[in-house]
Amino acid sequence: MSGTTEPVPVITMAGFMGAKIPLFDEMGRTFAAMNSQDLMDDLDHHSSTFDTPLRSDAFSISDEMKIERIEAHVKGILETLGMDLTNDSLSGTPRRVAKMYVKEAFGGLNPDKKPTLGTFDNSYKYGEMLVEKNIVVYSTCEHHLLPIVGRAHVAYLSQDRVIGLSKMNRIVDFFARRPQVQERLTRQITAALQEALGTLDVAVLIDAKHLCVNARGIRDIDSSTVTAEYGGRFATEEQLKQDFLSYVQLKTEFGD
């Protein structure tokens, strides 16, 4: 025996593609993350730097029960701040906020709401880059629960399968509708599209304003945050990456 410890095998995304194993389980967790050393040490730990931190019982109660509980908490916050909830303008606020959290702003936490990313044969043999740019991003910073607002630009290299254009918008919106950090959001969108298309050749770029920076603390209203994830050939071919970035900068105008 050499006395050295054999490295723990890690299943790569390419391995998933070849084995036709889905990248996500029913909870929206990645199988790659579940195979990591941290999760092998603790099989009950369900979060990683890639996955949205969720408890195992996150969906054990109904949406209506969640709304009732959140309504009570919001009411307590407002009362602690000294607000008069008998006022007509404020009386319905706890309920409105609770419904907004469960049904809208954080609706993407529920894996049942993940859009079906159906693909179809590339019968027209288009073999170049496809870019869907300026996809609106509305998300929420998980550190201060303040809005993240920006644009996502998504590209992939067409091979045997292609995906409907609106599906890219929908997957961006799904992962955005939850407490997020922009780095994780970028990677989750990339992985979901790689899984659906059966290719690593996906690029995602997000440029967004974080109100936790723009509206509090330093109050810098001009700064924005840019994140990017390049997979497959986008990561290894510099010219391809530059082509993607040049397409993103194209001005799109209609009419006069």
WOCOR-V846591 format. One record per residue. SS is DSSP state (helix for helix, strand for strand, loop for the rest). NEAR is the number of other ideal C-beta (glycine too) atoms within 12 Angstrom. D_LAST is the distance of its C-alpha to the last C-alpha in whole Angstrom. Layout:
SS/NEAR/D_LAST
SS/NEAR/D_LAST
//
This chain:
loop/5/76
loop/5/74
loop/5/74
loop/6/70
loop/8/67
loop/8/65
loop/7/62
loop/13/60
loop/12/58
loop/19/54
loop/21/52
loop/19/49
helix/34/46
helix/19/47
helix/17/50
helix/26/48
helix/27/46
helix/13/49
helix/14/51
loop/10/48
loop/21/49
loop/24/46
loop/38/45
strand/29/45
loop/22/48
loop/16/48
loop/25/48
loop/37/45
loop/30/47
strand/33/47
helix/28/50
helix/31/49
helix/33/50
helix/31/53
loop/26/54
loop/25/54
helix/17/57
helix/20/57
helix/25/56
helix/17/59
helix/12/61
loop/13/60
loop/12/59
loop/13/58
loop/20/56
loop/26/52
loop/25/50
loop/26/49
loop/17/46
loop/34/44
loop/35/45
loop/37/44
loop/23/47
loop/26/49
loop/16/52
loop/16/54
loop/11/54
loop/24/50
loop/20/50
loop/11/54
loop/16/53
loop/12/50
helix/24/47
helix/15/48
helix/15/51
helix/25/49
helix/25/47
helix/19/50
helix/20/51
helix/29/48
helix/27/48
helix/19/52
helix/19/51
helix/29/48
helix/25/50
helix/16/53
helix/20/50
helix/25/49
helix/17/53
helix/11/54
loop/13/51
loop/10/53
loop/18/50
loop/13/51
loop/23/50
loop/13/51
loop/12/49
loop/9/46
loop/12/43
loop/21/45
loop/16/47
loop/19/45
helix/25/43
helix/26/46
helix/25/45
helix/22/41
helix/26/41
helix/28/43
helix/23/41
helix/24/38
helix/28/40
helix/31/42
helix/22/39
helix/24/36
helix/29/36
loop/33/39
helix/28/38
helix/36/38
helix/34/42
loop/25/43
helix/23/43
helix/16/43
helix/23/39
loop/29/38
loop/26/36
loop/16/37
loop/32/35
loop/16/36
strand/24/35
strand/16/36
strand/14/37
loop/21/35
loop/11/35
loop/11/32
loop/11/34
loop/16/31
loop/14/33
loop/20/30
strand/32/28
strand/32/26
strand/31/24
strand/34/23
strand/30/21
strand/24/20
strand/34/23
strand/21/24
strand/38/27
strand/33/29
strand/45/33
strand/34/36
strand/33/38
loop/27/41
loop/17/43
loop/19/42
loop/24/40
loop/23/37
strand/27/33
strand/42/32
strand/26/28
strand/32/26
strand/31/24
strand/43/26
strand/40/25
strand/45/27
strand/40/28
strand/45/31
strand/33/32
loop/26/33
loop/26/36
loop/18/38
strand/27/36
strand/30/33
strand/35/31
loop/21/29
helix/18/26
helix/17/26
helix/30/30
helix/36/28
helix/28/27
helix/30/30
helix/42/32
helix/40/30
helix/30/30
helix/37/34
helix/47/35
helix/41/33
loop/33/35
loop/36/38
strand/29/40
strand/43/39
loop/30/39
helix/38/35
helix/24/38
helix/33/39
helix/44/36
helix/38/35
helix/33/38
helix/42/38
helix/47/35
helix/43/35
helix/35/39
helix/40/38
helix/47/35
helix/42/38
helix/34/40
helix/32/38
helix/36/37
loop/31/40
loop/33/39
loop/30/39
loop/35/36
strand/46/34
strand/43/32
strand/44/31
strand/37/29
strand/42/29
strand/28/27
strand/36/28
strand/27/30
strand/38/33
helix/28/34
helix/29/38
helix/25/37
helix/24/34
loop/19/36
loop/17/39
loop/16/42
loop/13/40
loop/13/37
loop/16/35
loop/14/31
loop/9/29
loop/19/31
loop/21/30
strand/29/32
strand/22/31
strand/31/33
strand/29/33
strand/35/35
strand/30/36
loop/37/38
loop/29/39
helix/24/38
helix/33/35
helix/21/38
helix/14/40
loop/18/38
helix/13/36
helix/13/34
helix/26/32
helix/26/32
helix/16/30
helix/22/28
helix/36/27
helix/24/26
helix/17/24
helix/24/22
helix/29/22
loop/17/20
loop/14/17
loop/10/14
loop/14/12
loop/7/8
loop/5/7
loop/4/4
loop/3/0
//
